[in-house]
């Protein structure tokens, strides 16, 4: 029986976390034992992990855990929270590590924070046959799994969930030579990664789409929604994603303003939460959109809303492979999306939806066409019914690589 371990950041609502749950579901209890180790054991999706999966947390000092969780966009909030609690030593330590880490990156091309966190992490992974960095994003899990794999010569895998291969990848670039396979969730992810790292064996970097179970999706879409919304005689539009810069919901709001000025009757529901919530709420008020745009917050089951929508809209600045687009297509919704990685593998432009630039006018034009032209909308719906987004090939590859029984 194979012993398999996945490492990721947490189980908060997100595409990475949802697809990890789906990945675990293809591995039956009688085939293998599965552990998920989190940097922090938290998140509303913890309850959705199959019962036969063991969940644990990396053993490391809390002050380092806080830095790993909040080093990027949330660093300022981390400092503010510590100051509000008069934890001045913590604030000084945070800034010291941040400054030293920056110097290490500039002069030695090295992530000091990751090295320090690894040094103080107690967990070792010597008991596993397969060890996976599922979080990716050149995060601590990537560095950690590569170190452990080298130490114990384990078969290891890493995932690339984004098209942008940022400078952070360079600081742990040597880690990627260790992995047996590196999976990119779209063709663009793989191409961009190969360009950035030509010195890595190109054969080990492969496309592996996220797993989505259509039957489960349909079942969840047929239950009553968490909250009823009333939008008489208005077109219902839905978007799902973390309220972050990446997801581009500011573009959605400026597009909504344009739509309102054109006299289009619509109700746009945005499902998700995140660091941009306050700014987006303020922008909704500033643009006078409170009558037609609503921030729903997080949802464990957004599918009844997608099912009831006329159009699904994705406004991301960048992606790896937007699972929400796949879900919308499987629920037979016309999709309007910005040009991001993976979207051409999910949507046929002009046949099952529209792919536009990150531009409010283009986005508005595409949405308006679907709203006003019933025949066009119906043709898009019909096209989604024949779109092949089957996960069978992904499952077949993983079964082979992980050495599971067929």
N, C-alpha and C positions, 0 to 999 in steps of 0.2 A: 504494500500500500504506500503510495507516494505521500510525502509530507511537503506541503506547499505553503509558502508565506507571502503575503502581500503587505507592503508598507505604503502608507499614505498619510496625509496631514491630519485629517479629521473626517467626520461623517456629516458635516453640514450639507445643506441642500446644494447640489451642483451636478453638472454633467459627469465629472470624473467619478464622483461618489456613486451616482446612480448606475453608471456602467460597470463599476466594480462589483456592485451587488448582482447585476445580471451575469457577470463573468463567473462569480461564485456559484450561481445557480446551475451552470452547465456541468459543474463538477459534483457528481453524486457522492453521497456520504460513504458508500461502499467502495468507491474508487480511490479516495484519498482523504487525508485530514488537512483541513485548511485553517490557517491562522491569519488574522488581520492585525497588524501592529500599527498603532496610530501614534503620531507625535503627541496628540492630546485626544483622550477618549471623550469626545463630545460630539454633539450633532443630532438633529432630529431624525436622520436616516439610520441611526444605530438600531432602531427597532425593526427595520426592514431587512437587516442582514439575516440570512438563513440560520436556523437554530443550531445546525451542525458546525457552524463556523465559530472558532474561538477568537474573542476580541480582547486585546490587551493594549497597554500603553508603554512607550519607551521609558525606561528608567533613567532619568537625568534630572539635574537640579532645576527647580521651577524657574529660577531667574533666567536660565539658558532656554528653557522651554518657551517662556514668554517672548524672548528675543526671536527665536525661530518662527514663532507663530505670527509675530507682528513686525518683523524687520522691514518689510516693504512699505506698502501704503498705510499701514496702521501704526507705524512707529510713533508718529506725533501723538496719536490717541493714547498709546501705551505710556508715553512720558506724562501726558496731562493727567491720566488716571493716577499714576504714582505720585505726582505732585499734589493732587487733591487729597491723597491719603497721607501726605507728609512723609513719604518714603524717599527721602533725599539721597540716601546711599544707592538705592536702586537706580534712580535717575542718573547719578554720576556714573554708575557701572554701565548702564545702557549706552551713554554717550562715549565712554571710554572704548567699549567694544566696537561701536560703530566707527569711531575715528581710526582705531587700530586696524579694523577690517578693511576700511577704505584704503589705508596706506599699503596693506598687504596685497590688495588687489592691484593697485597702481604699480608697485615696485616688484612684486614677486608673482603676480598673476595667480594669487592664491586666496581662497576664502577662509579667513582665520576663524570666523564664527563657526563654520562647519567643522573645522579641525578641532576646535575647542569642545564643541558639543559632542563630537565622536569620542574624544578622550575621556569625557565624564559620563558617557552612556554605558550602563551596566549590561544591557541585554546583548547576548551573542546569539548567532543564528546557526550554529554548527549542526543542529539536529535536522535541518531541512534538506530535501532533495532539490527543490526549486525555490528560489527567492526572487521576488519581483518588486522593483520600484514602480508602483503603479501611478504615483502622483506625478512624477516627471517634473517638468518646468525647471530643470537644473536646480532642484530644491535639495534640502538636506537628505531626503530619502534616497535620492540618486547617489549622492556621495557615500552615504552609509552602506547601501546595498553593495556598491562597488568595492568598498573596503572589506566588508564581510565576505564577499564572494572571493576576492583575492586571497583572503586569509585562510579560507576553508575549501577553496577550489570547487565552489558550488556552481550549478547551472543557473545563471541569473539573466533577468530580462528587465528592460526599461521601456517606458512609454513616452512618446512625444505627443502632447495634447494641444500644441499651438503651432501656428505657422511662423511666428516671429522667433527666430533663434537669437535671443538678446545676448548682450555682453556677459550676463551671468553664467551662460553656458561655458564661456571660455575659462572661467575661474576653476571649473571642475572638469575641463575637457579630457584630462587623462582618465577620468572615471569611465568614460564611454568605451574605451578600448577593452575593458574587462568583461562587458556584457556578451552573452552568447547571441542574443538577438535584441535589436532595438526596434520597437514598433511605433510607426507613425500612423495616426488615425485617419490621415488622408494623403493623397498623392503630393499635394503641396507641402505638407509637413515633412515628408520624406525627402523631397527635392531640395527644400531649403536647408535641411539638416546636412544632407550630403555636400552641398556647396560650402557650408560653413566648416565642415570637418572632412575634407578630402583625404586626410591621412588615416581615417578609420576605414576598416574593411567595408566596402560599399555593399557587399552581399548580405551582411548581417543586418542592414537597415531595410525594413520591409513595411509595406502598407498593411494595416490590420484595422478594419473599421470597428467602431463601437458596436457592442451587441445590444439589440433591442428586440424584445419579445412581443410580437404583434398581438397574440392572443391575450396576453396579460394587459397590454395597453388598451385593447378594446373592452376588456372586462372592467378596468378601472374607469374608463370613460363613460360607462353606462350607469354609474352610481350617482346619486344626487350630489350636486356641488356643495361645497362648504358654506357658501353664502349666495343668496339669490340677488341678482342685479336686474333692474328694470330699465329697459332702453326701448320704449315703444317707437316703432317706425324708424329705428336707427340701425345702421350696419354695425354688427358686433365684431370688433377686431381684438385679437389677443397677441400678446408678446410675453415670453417667459425668459427669465434670466436674472443673474445677480445684478443688483443695482450698483454697477461699477463703471469706470471709464471705458473698459473694454467693450461692454455691451451696448454702448452708444445710445442710451435712452434719451439723452439730451436731443439727439437728432429726431427721435420719435416725437418729442414734444414740439419741436419747431415745425415738423411735418404736420402735426395735428393743428397747429396754429394756421398753417397755410390751408389745410383742408377746411377749417372753420371759416376762413375768409372767402373760400370758394362756395360756401353754402352747402357743403356736404354734411349730411346728417349721420353721425357715427357715435359709437361709444367704445373707447379703447381701454382695455383692461391690461395692466402691466403686473405680472405675477413675479414676485421675488423680493429680496431684501438685500441690504448691503450698505457700504460706506457712503454711497451717493444719495441715500434716501432723503436726507434733509435738503440737499441742494436741489434735487428733482422736485420735491414738494414746493419749495420756494419758487422754482421756475414755473410750475403749474399755476400757481397763484399770479405770478407776474404776467404770464401770457394769457391769463383769464380762461383757463381750460378746465376748471374744476367741475364743470357741467358735462364734460365729455371724455375726460381722462381720469382714471382712478388707479392708485397704487394699492394693490391687493395685499401685498406682503407675501411671506413664504407660504408655500402649500406643498404638502406631501402628495397631493393628487390634483394637478392642474388640468388633467385630461378631460373632465366634463366641460370645462370652459373652452378648451381647444375644439372639442367636438361640436359645441354649440356656436362656435365662431363662423363667420363667413370667410375671413382671411386671417392667416397667421403671418406676422411680420417680425423679421429678425434685423436689428439695426446695428449689429456688432461692428466695431472697428477692425477687429481681427478675431480669428477662431482657429481651432484645429480641425474639428469636425463637429458641428453643432448638432448634438443629439436631439435637441428640441425640434430642429427642422425635419429630421427623420421621423420623429413622432407625429408631427403635423401632417406630413405626407401620408403616413400610414393611416391617419384618421381622415384622409381624403380632403385636406384643406389646401386651397391655392396658397402658395407661399410667395411673399415679397421679401427679398433679402438683399442686403448689401453684398458686395463682392468680397467674400471671405474664403479662406481655405476650406475645401471640401464641398462647397455649395454646388458646384457644377456636377458633383457625383451624386447629388440628391435632388436637384431641381433642373428641369429642362427649360431654359430661358425661352419664354414666349409660348410654351406648350403646357407646362404644369404650374407656371408661376413666372415671376420676373426677378431678374438679378440686376441690381442697379449700383451706381457709384454711391459713395457716402455723401449724399446730397439731398437736401430736404425737398427740392422741387422734383427731382427724378423719383424719389420715393413717393411723393404725393401723386404724381402723374400715374405711376404704376398702380397704386391703390385705387385711384379714381376710375381707371379703366375697368378694373374688375367689378367695382361697385355699380357703375352705370351700364355695363354691357352684360346682361344676364346670360346671353349665349356664350360669350367668352368665358365667363365664370364657370358655366356648366362644362365647357370643354376642358378647362383646367382640372376640374374635379374628376372628370372621366380619365384624364391623363394620369392622375395620381394613382388611380386604381390599377394601372398596368405598370407602375414604376417598381422596379425590382430592388428592394433594399433588404434582401434576405441576409440573415446573419449566419447561414449554414457554413459558408466558406471560412468565416472567422473562427467558428467553433471547431471546424475540422483542423485548421492550422494549430490552434491551441492544444487540442487533444494530442496531436502529433508531437509538438515541441515539448509539452509537459510529460510525455510518455505515459499517458492515461490509456486505460483499456477502451476499445471502441465498442 
